[in-house]
Every structure is written in structure tokens, then in C-alpha cells.
Amino acid sequence: MATTLEDLVMYHEIAQVKYRYLRALDTHDWDLMRSTFTEDACCWYSGGKYSFRGRDNVVDFLAKLILPSFIASHIIMHPELKRTGSDAAEGIWRLQDIVHFTEPNNVFENFPIKGGEEMTGAGYYYDEYQRVNGEWLIKSTGYERIFEAVNPRDGLRKFHLDVSPTLGVYIPEK
């Protein structure tokens, strides 16, 4: 089956919403995050360990997990996108992330986060998308890890983390 111009536009628009989702995650922009989901969205993180339904529940969970002391960079690549209906699609994305914890975080049960740790990981996101009023949004998102590694703070004695107060958000001078 040949790829159509409409398919290419769909791929681009879905990539844009997924990129906004990750930018919102890394910059702690919960209003932007909310704008990437359908109202009935669901998420499942850490292989389903954390699952939520409804846009507000999803965003509330992420805002509680990703405290100001959770400094992260999430990178996705190698999208495998396919249309499943006129206003529906699925996607698989390769994920790589790195997180610096500048303070304790008790959400992570596998690793006691006391502050100063660095977590790196890789996995795959599995998403469903829905076009609502002409805009592609995330209907479902979740990931399965390939690995997750936490370097304890005592292993990072010579490490210095310089965090920008804007978390990568450009603020033009007036």
C-alpha cells in the first residue's frame, strides 16, 4: 500500500503532538501537557505499574511525579506510525531518557531516591492517537523499559549539575 500525502501530514502532526508532550514533561509545563491529551486519555507507565484514565488524572499524576527537583531530558526517535481509522492511529517510539534528582523523590519504589542520583533508561512508547476537531491528540500512552539504571549520589562525587532556571524554555528579552 502506497503512502499518501494525507498519511505524511498525519505522521507530521502526530510527531508534533508527541514532541510537545515530551517538551511539557521536561519543562514541567502542565497546561501544555494537558493540551496533548484527549479528554478520556489513559496512560500506563513503568509497564503498567502506574495507570490513570482521564486527561486531568494523567496530568495530575505527572505533576506529582515530576517535582521541580526532577530534571529530565526525554528523547524519542524511530517512530512507527500507522493509521487505524480515518481519525485514529497507533505509534511506537524508541525512548531514551536521563533524569537528575536534586532532592529526594519517594515515587520511585524500585530505587530509593535521596537526592543527587542520576537515572538513565531506554524503552519503547506505545501510543494511540485520535483526531479531535481536526487536531491529533494522544488517546493512550505508555512505555515498556528495556533498562533503567540509577547511579547513586556517592558514585557521582565529582559530578556537578548546573540546572537552568528556565528548564529550556526560551524567554525573549523585552
C-alpha positions as CSV (number, residue, x, y, z in Angstrom):
1,M,0.0,0.0,0.0
2,A,1.4,3.4,-1.0
3,T,1.9,6.2,1.4
4,T,-0.3,9.1,0.6
5,L,0.1,12.8,1.2
6,E,-2.6,12.6,3.8
7,D,-0.5,9.9,5.6
8,L,2.6,12.1,5.6
9,V,0.6,15.0,7.0
10,M,-0.8,12.7,9.7
11,Y,2.7,11.4,10.6
12,H,4.0,15.0,10.9
13,E,1.0,16.2,13.1
14,I,1.3,13.1,15.4
15,A,5.0,13.7,15.7
16,Q,4.4,17.3,16.7
17,V,1.9,16.3,19.5
18,K,4.3,13.7,20.8
19,Y,7.2,16.2,20.8
20,R,5.1,18.7,22.7
21,Y,4.2,16.0,25.2
22,L,7.9,15.4,25.9
23,R,8.7,19.2,26.0
24,A,5.9,19.6,28.5
25,L,7.4,16.7,30.6
26,D,10.9,18.1,30.6
27,T,9.8,21.8,31.2
28,H,7.1,20.9,33.8
29,D,4.5,22.7,31.7
30,W,1.3,21.1,32.8
31,D,-1.0,23.3,30.8
32,L,0.9,22.3,27.6
33,M,0.8,18.7,28.7
34,R,-2.9,18.8,29.2
35,S,-3.3,20.2,25.6
36,T,-1.7,17.0,24.2
37,F,-4.3,14.6,25.5
38,T,-7.9,13.6,24.6
39,E,-10.3,14.2,27.5
40,D,-10.7,10.4,28.0
41,A,-6.9,9.7,27.7
42,C,-5.3,6.9,29.5
43,C,-1.7,6.4,30.4
44,W,0.3,3.5,31.7
45,Y,3.9,4.0,32.8
46,S,6.6,1.5,34.1
47,G,4.9,-1.4,32.3
48,G,1.5,-0.5,33.7
49,K,2.6,-0.1,37.3
50,Y,1.1,3.4,37.2
51,S,-2.1,3.7,35.2
52,F,-4.5,6.5,35.0
53,R,-7.6,7.4,32.9
54,G,-8.8,10.9,32.1
55,R,-6.7,13.8,31.0
56,D,-6.8,15.6,34.4
57,N,-5.9,12.4,36.3
58,V,-3.0,11.7,33.9
59,V,-1.6,15.3,34.2
60,D,-2.2,15.4,38.0
61,F,-0.1,12.2,38.4
62,L,2.7,13.5,36.2
63,A,2.8,16.8,38.1
64,K,3.1,14.9,41.4
65,L,5.8,12.6,40.0
66,I,7.8,15.3,38.2
67,L,8.7,17.7,41.0
68,P,10.9,20.8,40.4
69,S,13.8,18.6,41.6
70,F,13.2,16.1,38.8
71,I,15.5,17.5,36.0
72,A,15.0,15.4,32.8
73,S,15.6,15.0,29.2
74,H,13.4,12.6,27.2
75,I,14.3,11.8,23.6
76,I,12.1,9.8,21.2
77,M,13.1,8.6,17.8
78,H,12.4,5.9,15.2
79,P,8.6,6.4,15.0
80,E,6.5,3.6,13.6
81,L,3.1,5.2,12.9
82,K,0.1,3.7,11.2
83,R,-3.4,4.8,10.6
84,T,-6.1,2.6,12.1
85,G,-9.1,4.6,11.1
86,S,-10.0,7.9,9.5
87,D,-9.4,9.7,12.8
88,A,-7.3,7.1,14.6
89,A,-3.7,6.0,14.6
90,E,-1.1,4.0,16.6
91,G,2.5,4.6,17.2
92,I,5.6,3.0,18.6
93,W,8.6,5.3,19.6
94,R,12.1,4.5,20.8
95,L,12.7,6.3,24.1
96,Q,15.9,7.3,25.8
97,D,15.9,9.4,28.9
98,I,18.1,10.8,31.6
99,V,16.9,12.2,34.9
100,H,18.8,14.0,37.6
101,F,17.2,14.1,41.1
102,T,18.3,17.1,43.0
103,E,16.2,16.2,46.1
104,P,14.5,13.1,47.5
105,N,11.6,11.6,45.4
106,N,9.6,8.9,47.1
107,V,7.5,7.9,44.0
108,F,10.1,5.5,42.7
109,E,9.8,2.3,44.7
110,N,12.5,0.3,42.9
111,F,15.2,2.8,43.8
112,P,15.2,4.9,47.0
113,I,15.9,8.4,45.6
114,K,17.6,10.5,48.3
115,G,18.7,13.3,46.0
116,G,21.8,13.6,43.8
117,E,21.1,10.4,41.8
118,E,21.2,10.1,38.0
119,M,18.8,7.8,36.3
120,T,19.2,6.7,32.7
121,G,16.9,4.4,30.7
122,A,15.6,3.2,27.4
123,G,12.4,1.6,26.2
124,Y,9.5,1.9,23.8
125,Y,6.4,4.1,24.0
126,Y,3.2,2.5,22.7
127,D,0.6,5.2,21.8
128,E,-2.8,5.6,20.4
129,Y,-3.9,8.8,18.8
130,Q,-7.3,10.3,17.9
131,R,-8.1,13.3,15.8
132,V,-10.4,15.6,17.6
133,N,-11.8,18.7,15.8
134,G,-9.1,18.4,13.2
135,E,-6.2,18.1,15.8
136,W,-4.3,14.9,16.5
137,L,-4.1,14.1,20.3
138,I,-2.8,11.3,22.5
139,K,-5.6,9.0,23.5
140,S,-3.3,6.4,25.2
141,T,0.4,6.4,26.0
142,G,2.6,4.1,27.9
143,Y,6.1,2.6,27.9
144,E,8.0,-0.6,28.4
145,R,11.5,-0.3,29.6
146,I,14.5,-2.1,28.1
147,F,16.5,-0.9,31.1
148,E,16.6,1.7,33.8
149,A,19.8,2.4,35.8
150,V,20.3,4.6,38.8
151,N,23.7,5.9,39.8
152,P,23.7,6.7,43.5
153,R,24.9,10.0,44.6
154,D,28.1,8.6,46.2
155,G,29.0,7.3,42.8
156,L,28.8,10.8,41.4
157,R,31.1,12.6,43.8
158,K,32.9,14.6,41.1
159,F,29.7,15.3,39.2
160,H,28.3,18.9,39.0
161,L,24.8,19.6,37.7
162,D,24.0,23.1,36.5
163,V,20.3,23.5,36.0
164,S,18.9,26.4,34.0
165,P,16.1,28.1,35.9
166,T,14.0,28.1,32.7
167,L,14.4,24.4,32.1
168,G,15.0,25.0,28.4
169,V,12.1,27.4,27.9
170,Y,13.2,30.4,25.8
171,I,12.0,33.7,27.3
172,P,12.7,36.6,24.9
173,E,14.1,39.8,26.4
174,K,11.7,42.7,26.3
